[in-house]
């Protein structure tokens, strides 16, 4: 038996714990689940609001489209590197696990705690607040929803999803699957509407006129676009729970990034058919502005789709954050109790509760 086959056999061994007496996380994440985790984590609120930031720095719709394509290409390069890392270093934990192996415990410790204190909590809070805002918006047509209501609904969103993640890995991945399909459907509807507009001759805004030649501005436009692509590395946080990760991890990455890149570029094309540069720069939610101009009395459907998208984004963040803290505790960089697993549910319950 070759070394690679021995490694693969060890990795694919059942996680029931009957052989070594340990309670371990079970391998329940399929290829489809993996695609849903990546796509669902990337497609949050970014594509519905980031086009404004890209256009503001790029200066023209033509240059903005080029930026979106470049962002997809850069994300694909990063994702391919993570596909290689995920099949070489087969532990969960993503960036943290790779830094630990490559640079040692000091830098890994710092990276873990930056995620713990700043990156993960703020990201989950922002996405859940976005979810709550768009859920409440249809009921407040002439003003913004009350801040206390938005915060309360965001807290409920996080609490419900944490309970589901603690209760069952399969239930959490099912939620991710369903809401990923919903958000891709929303972008497909926007894209098809854009094609109809192009067929009607709505192409006057497709121009490179007023493109900003400043490299610094283009860099900021690229940054705004890359924000919308954030999340392509999230599947690497749950490598130990994937079925046959040697095959399914790379496949999930190869499938997900092209899908996201295509729907992002096409959604921007759709926006540009009907929204002028001035209107886009004045809008706080480009997709909502698009819905108001195109769907008429059905404009409420866009806030609903944004809500579904951000709800799935919160679930993806919670799912992967719990695994990150679980692995950090297992390596001794967080209190030991966070590395414990609920015996019956086979979920990292302490780490999940700590996350919420």
C-alpha positions, 0 to 999 in steps of 0.5 A: 500500500502506498503512502498516499493510500495509507493516508487516505485510508486513515482519513476516511476511517469512520469517525464513530470512535469505536476503534480508538475510544475517542468521540470525534466529528462525523463525516457527513458533508457531501460534495453538494453540501461543500458547494453550498457552504462555499457559494452560500458563504460568498453570496451574502449581502456583497453582490447586492450592495458592493457594485456601488463601491466598485463603480465609485472607484472605477468611474465607468460601468465598463471598467467596473465589469473588468474589475468584477471579472478580475476579482473572480479570477483572483478568488479562483487562484486563491481557492486553487491554492486552498484546494491543494492545502486542504488535501495536504494538511487534512485537519479542519481549521482552514487558515489557522491550521495551515499557519500552524503547520507552516509558521508555528504556534505563535503566528497561528495563535495570533491569527486565531485570536484576531478571528475570535475577537474581531473578524468572526463576531463582527462579520456575523453581527454585520450580516445578521443586521443586514438580514434583519434590516431587509426583513423589516424594510417592506413594513417601513416604506417611508422610513428605516426600520427601528434600530432596536427591532433590527438588533432584536431580530438579528439576535434572534437570527443568530440564536436560532441558527446556533441552536440548529448547528448545535442540534445537528450537523445535517440540519445545518447543512440542509439549511445551507443547501436550501438558502444557497439555492434560493440566493442563486435563484434570486441572482438568476432572476436578476440576470434573466431580467437583465437579458430581457432589458438588453434585448429591448436595447437598454445598453446605453450605460455600457461604456468606458467613458469616465474611467478613472485612470488612477491606480490607487482608485482601481485598487480600491475598486478591486478591494470592494469587489473582493469583499463580495467574493469573501468566503471562498476558503470557508470549506477548509474549516470543516475538512475533517467532516467531509466525506472523501475530502481528497476528491470532494474538497477540490471538486467543490472549489472547482465547481463553486468559484466559477458559478459565483464568478458567472452569476456576479458578472451577469448580475452586474450586467443586469444592474447596468441595463436599467440603473444609471451611474448616478442612480447606482452611486446614490443607492445604498442597496443596488439590488433593491433599486433594480427591483423598484425600477423593474418589478413594480408592485413585485419589488418586495421580492428583492428584499426577500431574496436579500434576506434569504441570502444573508440568512444563509450567510449567517449560517455559514459563518456560524458553522465554520466559526465553531469549527475554527474555535474547536480546532484552536482549543484542540491545539491548546490555544483556547480553553480545553472545554471548547474542544469537547464534542456533544456525544449524541449529536456529534457537534462541537457544542461548547465551541458553537455556544461560545461563538454565539 
